[in-house]
């Protein structure tokens, strides 16, 4: 696996935040870096395989831990776990790393944050890949996510953690092998000093998952996503089994932004890992990757 560098920066309100920087490899032409933003309870490790693949293609790739996840500080004020705050954090990262402009890959919440950045700082964004997220969320998916988000499950050991991952992810990743589940387990939990697993996020991040809050948020998201897809080359990936992003939402957004490109990732729900063959092919075509060296 390609080596990465841990990078840290400070948010405007003084938190230390973390990301993984996968440097570009090979003698490639200079290109914009790619910033990867994860889902609600997820972290930078979700992108370790796709970031490695992109780096091998000569594209610097930065995978972010939002505040309250991974190696980033938890926020003592839960109200700050909000797309507007995350957007400010990413702009601070770009300033710290002297990145004027970047391509973005946003999974779920990460796509909302990308659209939020684009509203006022569109000049900082190149191409965008939205991973199973749009301006409306299916209530069925919100209910499913709300049922497990917040670290409500009792996890005493790694066997419990493994069983938990398989239980909540069975319908999302029906084709996962034991190796895939082990990888997912290590991306979901962090080991404590006592050798026990703990969820790798602040339970308070889940406060935004109620159906009412999501419906209210969608009122603001339609103009944000429409503007994003009109102003920037955008690829929208949808898991064929997704219970969060409905096909009707994809079609409606494409009607509002005809240049939007779409691709479906077979036999996966919310959200694709981006390691699937369908996802890699769509990403390669969209970013102009002609040699798929793995």
C-alpha positions as CSV (number, residue, x, y, z in Angstrom):
1,X,0.0,0.0,0.0
2,X,1.2,3.5,-0.8
3,X,2.7,5.3,2.1
4,X,0.8,8.4,3.4
5,X,1.8,11.2,5.6
6,X,-0.3,12.3,8.6
7,X,-1.1,16.0,8.4
8,X,-2.6,18.2,11.0
9,X,-4.1,21.7,11.0
10,X,-6.1,23.9,13.3
11,X,-9.7,24.8,12.8
12,X,-10.8,28.4,13.3
13,X,-12.0,27.6,16.7
14,X,-8.8,25.9,17.8
15,X,-9.4,22.2,17.3
16,X,-6.6,20.0,15.9
17,X,-7.8,18.2,12.8
18,X,-6.2,15.4,10.9
19,X,-6.0,14.0,7.4
20,X,-3.9,11.5,5.4
21,X,-1.9,12.8,2.5
22,X,-1.1,10.3,-0.2
23,X,1.5,11.9,-2.4
24,X,1.4,11.5,-6.2
25,X,3.7,8.8,-7.6
26,X,5.4,8.5,-10.9
27,X,6.3,11.0,-13.6
28,X,2.9,12.4,-14.2
29,X,1.7,15.8,-15.4
30,X,0.9,18.2,-12.6
31,X,-2.8,18.0,-11.7
32,X,-5.1,19.3,-9.0
33,X,-5.0,17.4,-5.7
34,X,-8.0,15.4,-4.7
35,X,-9.7,15.9,-1.3
36,X,-11.8,13.0,0.0
37,X,-14.5,13.7,2.5
38,X,-16.2,10.8,4.4
39,X,-19.7,10.0,5.6
40,X,-21.4,10.9,8.9
41,X,-19.7,8.4,11.2
42,X,-16.8,7.5,8.9
43,X,-13.2,8.6,8.7
44,X,-10.2,8.9,6.4
45,X,-9.5,5.2,6.5
46,X,-12.5,4.6,4.3
47,X,-10.5,6.0,1.4
48,X,-7.2,4.1,2.0
49,X,-7.6,1.9,-1.1
50,X,-9.0,4.4,-3.5
51,X,-6.5,7.0,-2.3
52,X,-3.6,4.6,-2.9
53,X,-4.9,3.8,-6.4
54,X,-5.3,7.5,-7.2
55,X,-1.8,8.3,-5.9
56,X,-0.4,5.5,-8.1
57,X,-2.0,7.3,-11.0
58,X,0.0,10.4,-10.2
59,X,-2.7,12.3,-8.2
60,X,-2.1,13.6,-4.8
61,X,-5.0,12.5,-2.6
62,X,-5.9,13.8,0.9
63,X,-8.4,11.9,3.0
64,X,-9.9,13.9,5.8
65,X,-11.1,13.0,9.3
66,X,-13.8,15.5,10.1
67,X,-13.8,17.0,13.6
68,X,-15.1,14.3,16.0
69,X,-13.8,11.4,13.9
70,X,-10.6,9.5,13.6
71,X,-7.5,11.4,14.8
72,X,-9.3,14.8,14.7
73,X,-10.3,16.4,18.0
74,X,-13.8,16.0,19.3
75,X,-15.8,19.2,19.6
76,X,-17.1,20.0,23.1
77,X,-20.0,21.9,21.4
78,X,-22.1,19.4,19.6
79,X,-23.9,22.1,17.6
80,X,-20.7,22.6,15.6
81,X,-21.1,19.2,14.0
82,X,-22.7,20.8,11.0
83,X,-21.9,21.0,7.3
84,X,-21.2,24.7,7.5
85,X,-18.6,24.1,10.2
86,X,-17.0,21.2,8.3
87,X,-16.8,23.4,5.2
88,X,-14.8,26.0,7.1
89,X,-12.5,23.3,8.4
90,X,-11.8,22.1,4.8
91,X,-11.1,25.6,3.7
92,X,-8.7,26.0,6.6
93,X,-7.0,22.7,5.5
94,X,-6.6,24.1,2.0
95,X,-5.1,27.3,3.3
96,X,-2.7,25.4,5.5
97,X,-1.6,23.2,2.7
98,X,-1.5,26.0,0.2
99,X,-4.1,24.4,-2.1
100,X,-5.8,27.0,-4.2
101,X,-8.1,24.5,-5.9
102,X,-8.8,20.8,-5.7
103,X,-11.0,18.1,-7.0
104,X,-13.4,16.6,-4.4
105,X,-14.8,13.2,-3.6
106,X,-17.6,13.4,-1.1
107,X,-19.3,10.3,0.4
108,X,-22.7,11.0,1.9
109,X,-22.1,13.9,4.4
110,X,-18.9,14.6,2.5
111,X,-20.9,15.4,-0.6
112,X,-23.1,17.8,1.4
113,X,-19.9,19.5,2.7
114,X,-18.6,19.8,-0.9
115,X,-21.8,21.4,-2.1
116,X,-21.6,23.8,0.9
117,X,-18.1,24.9,0.0
118,X,-19.2,25.4,-3.6
119,X,-21.9,27.8,-2.7
120,X,-19.5,30.6,-1.7
121,X,-16.1,29.3,-2.7
122,X,-16.7,27.7,-6.1
123,X,-13.4,28.9,-7.4
124,X,-11.7,26.4,-5.0
125,X,-13.4,23.4,-6.6
126,X,-12.5,21.6,-9.8
127,X,-14.2,18.3,-10.5
128,X,-16.6,16.7,-8.0
129,X,-17.5,13.0,-7.4
130,X,-20.6,12.6,-5.2
131,X,-20.8,9.2,-3.7
132,X,-24.4,8.2,-3.1
133,X,-25.7,11.5,-1.9
134,X,-28.0,14.1,-3.3
135,X,-30.2,17.0,-2.1
136,X,-32.9,14.6,-0.7
137,X,-32.5,11.7,1.6
138,X,-34.9,8.7,1.5
139,X,-36.6,8.4,5.0
140,X,-35.9,4.7,4.9
141,X,-32.2,5.3,4.8
142,X,-32.3,8.0,7.5
143,X,-34.2,5.6,9.8
144,X,-31.6,2.9,9.2
145,X,-28.7,5.2,9.9
146,X,-30.4,6.7,12.9
147,X,-30.9,3.3,14.4
148,X,-27.1,2.6,14.7
149,X,-25.5,6.1,14.6
150,X,-24.4,7.4,18.0
151,X,-22.6,4.4,19.3
152,X,-25.7,3.0,20.9
153,X,-24.6,-0.7,20.6
154,X,-22.9,-2.4,23.5
155,X,-19.5,-3.6,22.2
156,X,-17.4,-5.5,24.7
157,X,-14.8,-7.1,22.5
158,X,-13.7,-7.5,18.9
159,X,-16.0,-10.4,18.3
160,X,-18.9,-8.1,19.3
161,X,-17.5,-5.4,16.9
162,X,-17.3,-7.9,14.0
163,X,-20.8,-9.1,14.6
164,X,-22.0,-5.5,14.8
165,X,-20.4,-4.6,11.4
166,X,-21.9,-7.6,9.7
167,X,-25.3,-6.9,11.2
168,X,-25.6,-3.3,10.2
169,X,-23.9,-3.8,6.9
170,X,-25.4,-7.0,5.6
171,X,-28.0,-5.3,3.3
172,X,-25.5,-2.7,2.2
173,X,-22.6,-5.0,1.2
174,X,-24.2,-8.4,0.4
175,X,-21.2,-9.5,-1.6
176,X,-18.6,-8.8,1.1
177,X,-16.1,-11.5,1.8
178,X,-14.6,-12.2,5.3
179,X,-11.6,-10.1,4.2
180,X,-13.9,-7.2,3.3
181,X,-15.6,-7.4,6.6
182,X,-12.3,-7.4,8.5
183,X,-11.3,-4.3,6.6
184,X,-14.6,-2.6,7.3
185,X,-14.3,-3.5,11.0
186,X,-10.9,-1.8,11.2
187,X,-12.3,1.2,9.5
188,X,-15.2,1.5,11.9
189,X,-13.5,0.9,15.2
190,X,-10.3,2.0,16.9
191,X,-8.4,0.0,19.5
192,X,-8.2,1.4,23.0
193,X,-5.1,1.1,25.2
194,X,-6.7,-1.9,26.8
195,X,-7.0,-3.6,23.4
196,X,-10.8,-3.2,23.2
197,X,-12.7,-1.7,20.2
198,X,-14.5,1.6,20.4
199,X,-16.4,3.5,17.8
200,X,-14.1,5.9,16.0
201,X,-16.3,8.9,16.3
202,X,-17.9,11.2,18.8
203,X,-21.5,9.9,19.4
204,X,-22.6,13.5,19.4
205,X,-22.1,13.7,15.6
206,X,-25.3,11.7,15.1
207,X,-27.5,14.6,16.5
208,X,-28.2,15.7,12.9
209,X,-29.8,12.4,11.8
210,X,-33.4,12.9,12.8
211,X,-35.9,12.8,9.9
212,X,-37.2,16.3,10.7
213,X,-33.7,17.8,10.6
214,X,-32.9,16.0,7.4
215,X,-36.1,17.3,5.7
216,X,-35.4,20.8,6.8
217,X,-31.8,20.5,5.6
218,X,-33.0,19.4,2.1
219,X,-34.7,22.8,1.7
220,X,-31.2,24.3,1.6
221,X,-29.6,21.4,-0.3
222,X,-31.5,21.6,-3.6
223,X,-30.0,25.0,-4.6
224,X,-26.6,23.9,-3.3
225,X,-26.5,20.7,-5.3
226,X,-28.1,22.2,-8.4
227,X,-25.5,25.0,-8.4
228,X,-22.7,22.5,-7.8
229,X,-23.7,20.3,-10.7
230,X,-24.3,23.2,-13.1
231,X,-21.0,25.0,-12.3
232,X,-18.6,22.1,-11.9
233,X,-18.0,18.9,-13.8
234,X,-19.8,16.4,-11.5
235,X,-20.2,12.7,-11.4
236,X,-22.9,11.2,-9.2
237,X,-22.4,7.6,-8.1
238,X,-25.3,5.7,-6.7
239,X,-25.3,2.2,-5.1
240,X,-27.9,0.1,-6.9
241,X,-29.2,-1.0,-3.5
242,X,-29.1,2.4,-1.9
243,X,-31.9,3.2,0.6
244,X,-30.7,6.8,1.0
245,X,-30.5,8.1,-2.6
246,X,-33.6,7.4,-4.6
247,X,-33.4,7.1,-8.4
248,X,-36.1,9.8,-8.7
249,X,-33.8,12.2,-6.8
250,X,-31.0,11.4,-9.3
251,X,-33.3,12.0,-12.3
252,X,-34.6,15.3,-10.8
253,X,-31.2,16.6,-10.2
254,X,-30.1,15.6,-13.7
255,X,-33.1,17.5,-15.1
256,X,-32.0,20.6,-13.2
257,X,-28.4,20.2,-14.1
258,X,-28.3,18.4,-17.5
259,X,-24.4,18.2,-17.6
260,X,-24.5,16.0,-14.5
261,X,-22.9,12.6,-15.1
262,X,-24.2,9.5,-13.3
263,X,-23.1,5.9,-12.8
264,X,-24.6,3.0,-10.8
265,X,-22.5,0.7,-8.7
266,X,-23.9,-2.8,-8.8
267,X,-25.0,-4.8,-5.8
268,X,-24.1,-2.3,-3.1
269,X,-26.2,0.1,-0.9
270,X,-25.3,3.2,0.9
271,X,-22.6,3.9,0.3
272,X,-20.2,2.3,-2.2
273,X,-16.6,1.9,-0.8
274,X,-15.2,3.1,-4.2
275,X,-13.2,-0.1,-4.4
276,X,-15.9,-1.7,-6.6
277,X,-15.1,-2.2,-10.3
278,X,-18.0,-0.1,-11.4
279,X,-16.9,2.8,-9.2
280,X,-13.3,2.6,-10.3
281,X,-14.2,2.6,-14.0
282,X,-16.5,5.6,-13.6
283,X,-13.9,7.5,-11.6
284,X,-11.1,6.7,-14.0
285,X,-13.2,7.9,-17.0
286,X,-14.3,11.0,-15.2
287,X,-10.8,12.0,-14.0
288,X,-9.1,11.0,-17.3
289,X,-7.2,8.2,-15.9
290,X,-6.0,6.1,-18.9
291,X,-3.7,3.6,-17.2
292,X,-5.3,1.6,-14.4
293,X,-2.1,0.6,-12.5
294,X,-3.0,-1.1,-9.2
